[in-house]
Amino acid sequence: MATHNYLNAARTQELINEIKTRLSGKADNATTISGYGITDAYTKTEVDNKVDAAVSSVYRPAGSVAFASLPTLTAANAGKVVNVTDAFITTADFVEGAGKSYPAGTNVVIVDVGTEQNPSYKYDVLSGFVDLTAYAVEADFVDITAQELAAMWTST
């Protein structure tokens, strides 16, 4: 004869009590992480500080300026990218060092080249001009035959 596991009043009450016991151990609507018993997580202030630090290290477009009007080398200006509107020669304030020439339209960013304890800010050229005039252009090439190509690889 088959046995059936029907819920009777006593078993139903046991299940209700078990559910109540388990629910009594859950966290109620806490307003902080520590209210849920978590003790090794970042605080809101720590997260805010980390986000601020990350965002401040991202490049931020800051418009176009003449070389003489580059933003000052300060923490507040770190990450600012400017388009320099005139040709210029780098100074000792540049990561590249002094004496390198760049055309108008070159982008420059302010970067921290120091340490966390001792920040030091410099300009860093993001783009420059590469003179390709010495390279061959398509019009300089002539068609060759397969035999001529093979002859280039044959030793005599």
C-alpha positions, -999 to 999 in steps of 0.1 A, spaced: 0 0 0 14 34 -10 23 59 18 13 95 13 30 124 30 1 147 36 4 178 57 -16 176 88 -20 204 113 10 193 135 33 191 105 21 224 91 28 241 124 63 226 125 70 241 90 57 275 101 79 274 132 109 264 111 103 293 86 99 318 115 131 305 130 150 309 98 135 344 91 145 356 126 181 352 117 179 373 85 191 409 84 163 435 85 164 466 64 198 478 75 210 512 63 247 503 62 267 474 51 278 468 86 241 465 95 242 433 75 272 420 93 297 428 65 329 443 80 354 441 52 338 464 26 348 499 15 328 527 31 309 552 10 337 578 16 364 553 5 345 545 -27 339 582 -34 376 589 -30 386 560 -53 361 571 -80 373 608 -77 409 596 -80 401 575 -111 381 602 -128 407 628 -121 433 607 -139 412 605 -171 421 629 -199 397 658 -201 394 680 -232 402 716 -223 400 735 -256 425 752 -278 452 776 -265 483 793 -277 516 777 -265 522 807 -243 489 801 -226 492 764 -217 475 756 -184 497 758 -153 513 725 -141 492 718 -111 472 689 -96 440 707 -105 450 707 -142 462 671 -143 445 653 -172 436 684 -191 442 680 -228 447 711 -249 451 717 -286 481 740 -291 472 765 -318 507 775 -328 539 757 -336 562 753 -306 594 740 -292 592 720 -260 608 732 -228 621 714 -197 585 713 -185 578 686 -211 582 648 -205 601 647 -238 626 673 -226 635 706 -242 641 713 -278 616 692 -298 596 710 -324 559 704 -330 534 720 -354 502 739 -347 474 715 -338 495 693 -315 477 680 -285 493 683 -251 482 668 -217 493 675 -182 505 644 -164 519 635 -130 554 621 -134 561 622 -97 552 598 -68 521 597 -47 540 614 -19 558 639 -42 537 647 -73 554 665 -102 535 677 -132 547 680 -168 533 684 -203 532 654 -225 527 656 -262 500 632 -273 504 637 -310 530 651 -332 539 654 -368 556 626 -387 571 637 -419 565 610 -445 578 629 -475 609 607 -478 587 576 -483 578 562 -517 543 570 -530 522 547 -551 532 566 -583 568 556 -577 560 519 -581 561 500 -614 545 467 -622 568 436 -624 562 402 -638 562 370 -618 596 361 -635 611 394 -623 598 388 -588 612 352 -588 646 365 -600 648 387 -569 649 356 -548 671 334 -569 708 334 -560 734 336 -587 
